[in-house]
Amino acid sequence: MEEAEQRHPFLEGLSRHRGAPPTLLVIFGASGDLTARKLVPALYNLALDSLLPADFRLMGFGRKEIPDEQFRTDARASITEFSRRPLEEDVWKDVEGGLYYHQGAYDDPEAYAALAKRIAQMEKEAGHGLQLVFYISTPPGVFEPIVENLGDCGLARHEVKGQTAAKVIIEKPFGHDLASAKQLNEVIVRNFDEGQVYRIDHYLGKETVQNLLVARFANAIFEPIWNREYVDSVQITVAESVGVEGRGGYYDESGALRDMIQNHTMQLLSLIAMEPPVSLAPEGIRDEKVKVLKAVQPLVLHPPEQGDVVRARYKEGLMEGKRVPGYLQEEGIPNDSTTETYAALRLNINNWRWQGVPFYLRSGKRMPRRVSEIAIQFKRPPGILFTGSRRFDVEQNTLVIQVQPDEGMTLLTNSKVPGLETRTQPVKMHFRYATTFGSNTPEAYERLILDAIIGDSTLFIRGDETEASWQLITPVLEAWRDHGQRGLAEYAAGSWGPLESERLLWASGHEWRKAGV
């Protein structure tokens, strides 16, 4: 069998290494959970597909003192446990020789000076320069000292005038409100040019999210009706079935609005609502996303019971036949907590395309199932041909884009039921990635790390985009802080949220759909 026939369909059209130069990826927080579960397995799978640079090296940076050999052993264990494909010894042998570890405190300038010296020695031994990619996968409290120290030791300006300028990848959360996001952006652009910065949101690496642009702009049947003349409403749901999972102390400082709505959900909103870009160049797409966020109208917050926002927390309930505790009973949650585990928003976008079309966003924990989806509900057809009789079961046409876990699209239409009389029934047309292309879809981090290495910033978030999102969300956080417990509803674990969330839609003549069905 020829090589082309053996390639996975997701890899068709990809040239070897995609032109990436010799690269050193430095992961700050290398002993953390994200590195073990996602980053190291992602790099291994890129190596398995021959998509890493021919000369690729990985260096972990952390407080713990770990010898290089132990770091390699730990990396192998991570791949064995978490990779989507099994470890192959010949590929592993190529990978492990390029794995190193550097010990140091994140705020210690001497550790960075030693890192710069070690990198210079690597380049000397290799006989060529290395593109430096710094991945900051640490608690957000040390983002700033890492960036400042990379600037002070000169590594941030490594090859800055050339084609292999240093890059920095920054994990979320990017700030906790507008002021902190602006401050972090100021620190970053003081040390790196904006073109060197890759603010990561792993949702943008998911296949279905990437497919949004293709679905909208490569199909003539969608774009002509993607506007206020034909769309009745849009619902975006990001639901989790788990609780705080032992992360109560962290989560209570965050909450659903910061943890999910401000980043993941707003990214989905911007891609669904954006105007056609002038090209697929990164800045063309990111410009249009920012325009959407700036066009969102300020949320009505007063009084909290009648505004555009609902917040709630889960209480004790049944899930899969088992009773689970409420949020206040979770480990690490103070009794006087006012943190929300559920948030729902009604947004209005003030532009020509979307004027008058409500966008409903919701995210919560302890919901019936884990599902992320976008539902575009179209207006009902005019006339009364198929109303007034039990024979006619007619639903709104709805296009549902499933982001996870079952990636694909579903179109709900109405059809005649076979028989001698005219009866109607809603039917669904399904497209599933797993069915069409196979189930072994690349992980989001594989795509995002590869794009950062080759310098494609399309799926990363620009500084003004983060600030535009926080501009909308921060007033909500401030109002909730002032309200305390007032307006904080409750919902039973295992339900789809509080009654107040349903009322948010009833006011406009809509209702939440059952996500994932």
C-alpha positions as CSV (number, residue, x, y, z in Angstrom):
1,M,0.0,0.0,0.0
2,E,1.3,3.4,-0.9
3,E,2.1,6.0,1.9
4,A,-0.7,8.3,0.7
5,E,-3.2,5.5,1.3
6,Q,-2.0,5.0,4.9
7,R,-2.4,8.6,6.0
8,H,-5.3,9.5,8.2
9,P,-7.8,11.7,6.5
10,F,-7.2,14.5,9.0
11,L,-3.6,14.7,7.8
12,E,-4.4,15.0,4.1
13,G,-2.8,18.1,2.6
14,L,-0.3,18.6,5.4
15,S,3.3,18.7,4.3
16,R,5.9,17.3,6.5
17,H,6.7,19.6,9.5
18,R,4.7,22.4,7.7
19,G,7.9,24.3,7.2
20,A,8.7,24.7,10.9
21,P,12.3,25.6,11.8
22,P,14.3,23.8,14.5
23,T,12.4,24.5,17.7
24,L,12.9,24.4,21.5
25,L,9.6,24.3,23.4
26,V,10.0,25.4,27.0
27,I,7.0,24.5,29.3
28,F,6.7,26.5,32.5
29,G,4.8,24.3,35.0
30,A,6.2,21.1,33.5
31,S,5.3,19.0,36.6
32,G,1.6,20.1,36.4
33,D,-1.5,18.2,35.5
34,L,-2.0,19.9,32.1
35,T,1.5,19.0,31.0
36,A,1.0,15.4,31.9
37,R,-2.5,14.9,30.6
38,K,-2.5,17.1,27.5
39,L,0.8,18.8,26.4
40,V,3.2,15.9,26.4
41,P,0.7,13.5,24.8
42,A,-0.1,16.1,22.2
43,L,3.6,16.5,21.3
44,Y,4.0,12.8,21.0
45,N,1.1,12.5,18.6
46,L,2.5,15.3,16.5
47,A,5.8,13.3,16.4
48,L,3.9,10.2,15.5
49,D,2.4,12.0,12.5
50,S,5.8,13.5,11.5
51,L,4.5,17.0,12.0
52,L,7.1,18.3,14.5
53,P,10.3,20.0,13.2
54,A,13.1,17.6,12.3
55,D,15.1,19.1,15.1
56,F,12.7,19.5,18.0
57,R,13.5,19.7,21.7
58,L,11.3,20.0,24.8
59,M,12.5,21.5,28.1
60,G,10.4,21.5,31.2
61,F,10.8,24.4,33.7
62,G,9.6,24.1,37.2
63,R,10.3,24.5,40.9
64,K,10.9,20.8,41.5
65,E,14.4,19.4,41.0
66,I,14.0,16.7,38.4
67,P,16.9,15.1,36.5
68,D,16.6,14.9,32.7
69,E,16.3,11.1,32.9
70,Q,13.4,11.3,35.4
71,F,11.7,13.9,33.2
72,R,11.9,11.5,30.3
73,T,10.5,8.7,32.4
74,D,7.6,10.8,33.6
75,A,6.9,11.9,29.9
76,R,6.8,8.3,28.8
77,A,4.4,7.5,31.6
78,S,2.2,10.4,30.6
79,I,2.1,9.2,27.0
80,T,1.3,5.6,28.0
81,E,-1.6,6.7,30.2
82,F,-3.1,9.7,28.3
83,S,-2.2,9.6,24.6
84,R,-5.0,8.9,22.2
85,R,-2.7,6.4,20.5
86,P,-0.4,3.8,22.0
87,L,3.3,4.5,22.4
88,E,5.5,3.2,19.6
89,E,9.1,2.5,20.6
90,D,10.8,3.8,17.5
91,V,9.0,7.1,17.7
92,W,9.7,7.4,21.4
93,K,13.4,6.8,20.8
94,D,13.4,9.8,18.5
95,V,11.5,11.9,21.0
96,E,13.2,11.1,24.3
97,G,16.6,12.3,23.3
98,G,15.3,15.8,22.9
99,L,13.7,16.0,26.4
100,Y,15.3,18.1,29.1
101,Y,14.4,19.7,32.4
102,H,15.5,23.0,34.0
103,Q,14.9,23.7,37.7
104,G,14.2,27.2,39.0
105,A,11.7,29.4,40.8
106,Y,9.5,31.4,38.5
107,D,10.5,34.7,40.1
108,D,14.3,34.0,40.3
109,P,16.3,36.0,37.7
110,E,19.3,33.7,38.1
111,A,17.2,30.7,37.0
112,Y,16.4,32.5,33.7
113,A,20.0,33.6,33.2
114,A,21.0,29.9,33.6
115,L,18.2,29.0,31.2
116,A,19.5,31.4,28.6
117,K,23.0,30.1,29.0
118,R,21.8,26.5,28.6
119,I,19.9,27.4,25.4
120,A,22.9,29.2,23.9
121,Q,24.9,26.0,24.6
122,M,22.3,23.9,22.8
123,E,22.4,26.2,19.8
124,K,26.2,26.0,19.7
125,E,26.2,22.2,19.9
126,A,23.5,22.0,17.2
127,G,25.4,24.3,14.9
128,H,22.3,26.4,14.2
129,G,19.8,28.6,16.0
130,L,16.6,27.4,17.6
131,Q,13.1,28.9,17.5
132,L,12.1,29.4,21.1
133,V,8.5,28.8,22.1
134,F,7.7,29.5,25.8
135,Y,4.5,27.8,27.0
136,I,3.3,29.3,30.3
137,S,1.2,26.5,31.9
138,T,1.3,27.7,35.5
139,P,-1.2,29.2,38.1
140,P,-2.1,32.7,36.8
141,G,-0.4,34.4,39.8
142,V,3.0,33.8,38.3
143,F,2.3,34.7,34.7
144,E,3.7,38.2,35.1
145,P,7.0,37.3,36.8
146,I,7.7,34.7,34.1
147,V,7.0,37.2,31.3
148,E,9.1,39.9,33.0
149,N,12.0,37.5,33.6
150,L,12.0,36.3,30.0
151,G,12.2,39.9,29.0
152,D,15.0,40.8,31.5
153,C,17.2,37.9,30.5
154,G,16.9,38.6,26.8
155,L,15.1,35.4,25.8
156,A,11.9,37.3,24.8
157,R,13.8,39.2,22.1
158,H,15.5,36.1,20.8
159,E,15.7,36.4,17.0
160,V,12.9,39.0,17.2
161,K,13.8,40.6,13.9
162,G,14.0,37.3,12.1
163,Q,11.6,34.6,10.9
164,T,12.1,32.6,14.0
165,A,11.3,35.2,16.6
166,A,10.6,33.8,20.1
167,K,6.9,33.1,20.9
168,V,5.0,32.8,24.2
169,I,1.9,30.7,24.7
170,I,-0.2,31.8,27.7
171,E,-2.9,29.5,29.2
172,K,-6.2,30.8,30.6
173,P,-7.4,32.4,32.8
174,F,-6.1,35.6,31.2
175,G,-6.9,38.0,34.1
176,H,-9.9,37.8,36.4
177,D,-11.5,41.1,35.4
178,L,-10.9,44.0,32.9
179,A,-8.3,45.7,35.0
180,S,-6.2,42.6,35.6
181,A,-6.4,41.6,31.9
182,K,-5.2,45.1,30.9
183,Q,-2.4,44.9,33.4
184,L,-1.3,41.5,32.1
185,N,-1.5,42.8,28.5
186,E,0.7,45.7,29.4
187,V,3.4,43.4,31.0
188,I,3.3,41.2,27.9
189,V,3.7,43.9,25.3
190,R,6.4,45.5,27.3
191,N,8.5,42.3,26.8
192,F,7.0,40.7,23.6
193,D,5.6,42.1,20.4
194,E,1.9,41.2,20.0
195,G,2.8,39.1,17.0
196,Q,4.9,36.9,19.4
197,V,2.0,36.3,21.8
198,Y,-0.4,33.3,21.6
199,R,-3.2,33.4,24.2
200,I,-4.6,29.9,24.1
201,D,-8.2,28.7,24.5
202,H,-8.3,25.0,23.8
203,Y,-11.9,25.2,22.6
204,L,-10.6,26.9,19.5
205,G,-8.6,23.8,18.7
206,K,-11.6,21.5,18.6
207,E,-12.5,20.2,15.1
208,T,-16.1,21.4,15.3
209,V,-15.1,24.9,16.3
210,Q,-12.6,25.1,13.4
211,N,-15.4,23.8,11.1
212,L,-17.6,26.8,11.9
213,L,-15.9,29.0,9.4
214,V,-16.1,26.2,6.7
215,A,-19.7,25.5,7.5
216,R,-20.7,29.2,7.2
217,F,-18.5,30.4,4.3
218,A,-17.9,27.3,2.2
219,N,-21.6,26.5,1.8
220,A,-23.9,28.8,-0.1
221,I,-27.0,27.4,1.6
222,F,-26.1,28.9,5.0
223,E,-24.7,32.4,4.7
224,P,-27.8,33.9,2.9
225,I,-30.0,33.0,5.9
226,W,-27.5,33.7,8.6
227,N,-29.1,36.9,9.7
228,R,-32.0,38.6,11.5
229,E,-34.4,38.0,8.6
230,Y,-34.3,34.2,9.1
231,V,-32.7,33.5,12.5
232,D,-35.1,33.6,15.5
233,S,-32.6,33.0,18.3
234,V,-29.2,31.4,19.0
235,Q,-28.5,29.2,22.1
236,I,-25.0,28.3,23.2
237,T,-24.7,25.7,25.9
238,V,-21.5,24.5,27.7
239,A,-22.6,22.0,30.3
240,E,-20.6,19.9,32.7
241,S,-21.9,16.9,34.6
242,V,-19.1,17.0,37.2
243,G,-18.9,19.2,40.3
244,V,-15.8,21.0,41.5
245,E,-13.9,17.7,41.6
246,G,-11.6,18.5,44.6
247,R,-10.8,22.0,43.2
248,G,-13.2,23.8,45.5
249,G,-10.7,26.4,46.7
250,Y,-9.7,27.4,43.2
251,Y,-13.3,27.3,41.7
252,D,-14.8,29.4,44.5
253,E,-12.4,32.2,43.4
254,S,-13.6,31.8,39.8
255,G,-17.2,30.7,39.2
256,A,-19.0,29.8,36.0
257,L,-19.0,33.3,34.5
258,R,-15.2,33.6,34.7
259,D,-14.4,29.9,34.2
260,M,-16.5,29.2,31.1
261,I,-18.6,32.1,29.8
262,Q,-15.9,34.8,29.5
263,N,-13.6,32.6,27.4
264,H,-15.0,29.4,25.9
265,T,-18.6,30.5,25.4
266,M,-17.7,34.0,24.1
267,Q,-15.3,32.5,21.6
268,L,-18.1,30.4,20.2
269,L,-20.4,33.5,20.1
270,S,-17.8,35.5,18.1
271,L,-17.3,32.8,15.5
272,I,-21.0,32.2,15.0
273,A,-21.8,35.9,14.8
274,M,-18.8,37.4,12.9
275,E,-19.0,38.9,9.5
276,P,-17.2,37.1,6.6
277,P,-13.5,38.0,6.8
278,V,-11.6,39.5,3.9
279,S,-9.3,36.4,3.9
280,L,-8.4,33.4,6.1
281,A,-5.3,35.3,7.2
282,P,-5.2,35.3,11.1
283,E,-5.7,39.0,11.5
284,G,-8.6,39.1,9.1
285,I,-10.5,36.5,11.2
286,R,-9.5,38.0,14.5
287,D,-10.5,41.5,13.4
288,E,-14.1,40.3,12.8
289,K,-14.3,38.5,16.1
290,V,-13.4,41.6,17.9
291,K,-16.0,43.6,16.0
292,V,-18.7,41.2,17.3
293,L,-17.6,41.5,20.9
294,K,-17.6,45.3,20.7
295,A,-21.1,45.3,19.2
296,V,-22.6,43.4,22.1
297,Q,-24.8,45.7,24.1
298,P,-24.2,46.3,27.8
299,L,-26.1,43.8,29.9
300,V,-29.1,44.9,32.0
301,L,-28.3,44.1,35.6
302,H,-30.8,46.0,37.7
303,P,-32.9,44.7,39.3
304,P,-31.1,41.3,39.2
305,E,-34.4,39.4,39.0
306,Q,-35.4,41.1,35.8
307,G,-32.1,41.6,34.0
308,D,-30.2,39.9,31.2
309,V,-28.2,37.6,33.6
310,V,-29.0,34.7,35.9
311,R,-26.7,33.1,38.4
312,A,-27.2,30.0,40.5
313,R,-25.5,27.3,42.4
314,Y,-26.3,23.6,42.6
315,K,-27.8,22.0,45.6
316,E,-28.1,18.4,46.6
317,G,-29.7,16.2,43.9
318,L,-29.8,12.9,42.1
319,M,-27.4,12.0,39.3
320,E,-27.5,8.6,37.6
321,G,-29.4,7.3,40.6
322,K,-26.9,8.6,43.1
323,R,-27.3,11.4,45.6
324,V,-24.6,14.1,45.2
325,P,-23.9,16.9,47.6
326,G,-24.7,20.6,47.0
327,Y,-22.0,23.2,46.2
328,L,-21.8,24.4,49.8
329,Q,-21.1,20.8,51.0
330,E,-18.2,20.4,48.6
331,E,-14.7,20.3,50.1
332,G,-13.0,23.7,50.3
333,I,-16.2,25.8,49.9
334,P,-16.9,28.3,52.6
335,N,-20.4,28.4,54.1
336,D,-20.9,32.0,53.1
337,S,-19.8,31.5,49.5
338,T,-21.7,33.6,46.9
339,T,-19.9,31.9,43.9
340,E,-22.1,30.7,41.0
341,T,-21.8,27.3,39.5
342,Y,-24.3,28.3,36.7
343,A,-24.6,31.4,34.7
344,A,-27.0,32.3,31.8
345,L,-26.9,35.5,29.7
346,R,-29.2,37.1,27.1
347,L,-27.1,39.1,24.7
348,N,-28.0,41.5,22.0
349,I,-25.6,42.4,19.1
350,N,-26.2,45.8,17.8
351,N,-25.2,45.5,14.1
352,W,-27.0,45.2,10.8
353,R,-26.9,41.4,10.7
354,W,-28.1,40.5,14.2
355,Q,-30.2,43.5,15.4
356,G,-33.2,42.0,17.4
357,V,-31.9,38.4,17.5
358,P,-31.3,37.3,21.1
359,F,-28.2,35.2,21.8
360,Y,-28.6,33.0,24.9
361,L,-25.5,31.6,26.6
362,R,-25.5,29.2,29.6
363,S,-22.9,27.2,31.4
364,G,-23.1,25.1,34.6
365,K,-21.8,22.3,36.6
366,R,-23.7,19.2,37.9
367,M,-26.0,19.2,34.8
368,P,-27.5,16.1,33.3
369,R,-24.8,15.5,30.8
370,R,-21.5,16.9,29.5
371,V,-22.3,18.7,26.3
372,S,-21.2,21.8,24.4
373,E,-23.3,22.9,21.5
374,I,-24.6,25.8,19.4
375,A,-28.2,25.8,18.3
376,I,-29.3,28.2,15.6
377,Q,-33.1,28.4,15.7
378,F,-34.7,29.7,12.5
379,K,-38.0,31.5,12.3
380,R,-41.2,29.7,11.8
381,P,-42.6,29.7,8.2
382,P,-45.5,32.2,7.6
383,G,-49.0,31.0,7.3
384,I,-51.1,28.4,9.1
385,L,-51.0,25.4,6.7
386,F,-49.8,23.0,9.3
387,T,-51.4,24.2,12.5
388,G,-54.6,23.6,14.4
389,S,-54.6,19.8,14.3
390,R,-52.9,17.1,16.3
391,R,-51.9,15.6,13.0
392,F,-49.3,18.3,12.6
393,D,-46.2,18.1,14.8
394,V,-44.2,21.1,13.5
395,E,-41.0,22.4,15.1
396,Q,-38.7,25.3,14.3
397,N,-35.9,24.4,11.9
398,T,-32.8,24.2,14.0
399,L,-29.1,23.7,13.1
400,V,-27.2,22.2,16.0
401,I,-23.4,22.2,16.0
402,Q,-22.1,19.8,18.6
403,V,-18.7,20.8,19.9
404,Q,-18.3,18.0,22.4
405,P,-18.4,15.1,23.1
406,D,-20.1,13.8,19.9
407,E,-18.6,16.3,17.4
408,G,-20.8,17.0,14.4
409,M,-23.9,18.8,13.1
410,T,-27.6,18.1,13.2
411,L,-30.3,19.8,11.1
412,L,-33.9,19.6,12.4
413,T,-36.6,19.8,9.6
414,N,-40.2,18.8,9.3
415,S,-41.3,15.9,7.2
416,K,-44.5,14.1,6.1
417,V,-45.1,10.8,7.9
418,P,-45.6,8.0,5.4
419,G,-49.3,7.1,5.1
420,L,-52.6,7.9,3.4
421,E,-53.2,11.1,5.3
422,T,-51.1,14.2,5.8
423,R,-49.3,14.0,9.1
424,T,-46.1,15.8,9.9
425,Q,-43.2,15.0,12.3
426,P,-39.8,16.6,13.0
427,V,-36.8,14.6,11.7
428,K,-33.1,15.0,12.1
429,M,-30.3,14.8,9.6
430,H,-27.0,14.0,11.3
431,F,-23.3,14.5,10.4
432,R,-20.8,13.0,12.8
433,Y,-17.0,13.4,12.6
434,A,-16.5,9.9,14.0
435,T,-18.7,8.3,11.4
436,T,-17.4,10.1,8.4
437,F,-13.7,10.5,9.2
438,G,-13.0,8.0,11.9
439,S,-13.0,8.4,15.6
440,N,-9.3,9.1,16.3
441,T,-9.7,12.9,16.0
442,P,-6.6,14.9,16.9
443,E,-6.8,16.6,20.3
444,A,-7.2,20.3,20.4
445,Y,-3.8,20.9,21.9
446,E,-2.1,19.1,19.0
447,R,-3.5,21.6,16.5
448,L,-2.8,24.6,18.8
449,I,0.8,23.7,19.6
450,L,1.5,23.0,16.0
451,D,0.0,26.3,14.9
452,A,2.1,28.2,17.5
453,I,5.3,26.5,16.3
454,I,4.7,27.4,12.7
455,G,3.4,30.9,13.5
456,D,-0.3,30.6,12.6
457,S,-2.2,32.7,15.2
458,T,-5.7,32.2,13.7
459,L,-6.9,30.1,16.6
460,F,-5.4,32.2,19.3
461,I,-6.9,35.3,21.1
462,R,-5.6,38.8,20.5
463,G,-5.0,41.2,23.4
464,D,-7.9,43.6,22.4
465,E,-10.2,40.6,22.1
466,T,-9.6,39.6,25.7
467,E,-10.2,43.1,26.9
468,A,-13.4,43.4,24.8
469,S,-14.8,40.2,26.4
470,W,-13.9,41.4,29.9
471,Q,-15.4,44.8,29.2
472,L,-18.8,43.0,28.9
473,I,-18.4,40.6,31.8
474,T,-16.7,42.8,34.5
475,P,-19.8,44.9,35.3
476,V,-21.7,41.7,35.9
477,L,-19.1,40.5,38.4
478,E,-19.1,43.8,40.1
479,A,-22.9,43.8,40.4
480,W,-22.9,40.3,41.8
481,R,-20.3,41.2,44.4
482,D,-22.4,44.1,45.5
483,H,-25.6,42.0,45.6
484,G,-24.1,39.3,47.8
485,Q,-26.6,36.5,48.1
486,R,-29.4,38.5,46.5
487,G,-30.4,37.1,43.1
488,L,-28.3,33.9,43.6
489,A,-30.8,31.1,42.7
490,E,-30.4,27.3,43.3
491,Y,-31.0,24.3,41.1
492,A,-30.9,20.6,41.9
493,A,-27.8,18.7,40.8
494,G,-28.8,16.7,37.7
495,S,-31.1,19.4,36.4
496,W,-30.7,21.9,33.6
497,G,-30.6,24.9,35.8
498,P,-32.9,27.1,37.9
499,L,-36.4,28.3,37.0
500,E,-35.0,31.8,36.8
501,S,-33.0,30.7,33.7
502,E,-36.2,29.5,32.0
503,R,-37.9,32.8,32.7
504,L,-35.0,34.6,31.1
505,L,-36.1,33.0,27.8
506,W,-39.8,33.0,28.4
507,A,-39.7,36.8,28.5
508,S,-38.8,36.8,24.8
509,G,-41.1,33.9,23.8
510,H,-38.3,31.3,23.8
511,E,-37.3,28.2,25.8
512,W,-34.1,26.3,26.4
513,R,-33.8,23.2,24.2
514,K,-32.6,19.9,25.7
515,A,-28.9,20.0,24.9
516,G,-27.3,16.9,23.5
517,V,-30.5,15.4,22.0
